[in-house]
Amino acid sequence: MGVISFTGVKVFSTTLARDRENMGENITKWLKENTNVDVVDKVVTQSSDKEFHCLTITLFYRFKT
């Protein structure tokens, strides 16, 4: 497996249910506002305890040349 090079990281994270429902829209908005980047990888992480559920989506990107 090769190494993926990137120049930046954008993290979207929330524990609130309504924010989790809107996360896709927030990511789409960020991508539309940042047309100078190419997403090269992503990581989706979910964690929880007795009360809270956290969803994190991490985008790795590099600037377009």
C-alpha positions as CSV (number, residue, x, y, z in Angstrom):
1,M,0.0,0.0,0.0
2,G,1.4,3.4,-1.0
3,V,1.6,6.5,1.1
4,I,-1.0,9.2,0.4
5,S,0.3,12.7,0.5
6,F,-1.9,15.5,1.9
7,T,-1.4,19.1,2.8
8,G,-4.4,19.6,5.1
9,V,-7.0,18.0,7.4
10,K,-10.6,19.1,8.0
11,V,-12.4,17.5,11.0
12,F,-16.2,17.5,11.4
13,S,-17.3,16.2,14.8
14,T,-20.5,16.3,16.9
15,T,-22.3,14.6,19.7
16,L,-25.7,16.2,19.1
17,A,-28.3,14.2,17.2
18,R,-29.5,17.2,15.2
19,D,-25.9,18.1,14.2
20,R,-25.2,14.5,13.1
21,E,-28.3,14.7,10.9
22,N,-26.9,17.9,9.3
23,M,-23.3,16.7,9.0
24,G,-23.5,15.7,5.4
25,E,-24.9,19.1,4.4
26,N,-22.1,20.8,6.4
27,I,-19.4,18.7,4.6
28,T,-21.0,19.4,1.2
29,K,-21.1,23.2,2.0
30,W,-17.4,23.1,3.1
31,L,-16.4,21.3,-0.1
32,K,-18.3,23.8,-2.3
33,E,-16.6,26.7,-0.4
34,N,-13.2,25.1,-0.8
35,T,-13.0,24.1,-4.5
36,N,-9.2,24.5,-4.4
37,V,-8.8,21.1,-2.6
38,D,-8.9,17.5,-3.6
39,V,-9.9,15.1,-0.9
40,V,-7.4,12.2,-1.0
41,D,-8.7,10.1,2.0
42,K,-11.3,10.1,4.7
43,V,-11.8,8.4,8.1
44,V,-15.2,7.9,9.8
45,T,-15.0,7.4,13.6
46,Q,-17.9,6.7,15.9
47,S,-17.5,6.5,19.7
48,S,-20.0,6.4,22.6
49,D,-20.4,6.1,26.3
50,K,-23.5,5.6,28.4
51,E,-24.9,9.1,27.5
52,F,-23.2,10.5,24.4
53,H,-22.6,9.3,20.8
54,C,-19.9,11.1,18.9
55,L,-19.5,11.0,15.1
56,T,-16.3,12.3,13.5
57,I,-15.5,12.6,9.8
58,T,-12.0,13.5,9.0
59,L,-11.1,14.6,5.5
60,F,-7.5,14.6,4.3
61,Y,-6.9,16.9,1.3
62,R,-4.3,18.5,-0.8
63,F,-4.5,21.8,-2.7
64,K,-5.1,21.6,-6.4
65,T,-2.2,22.6,-8.6
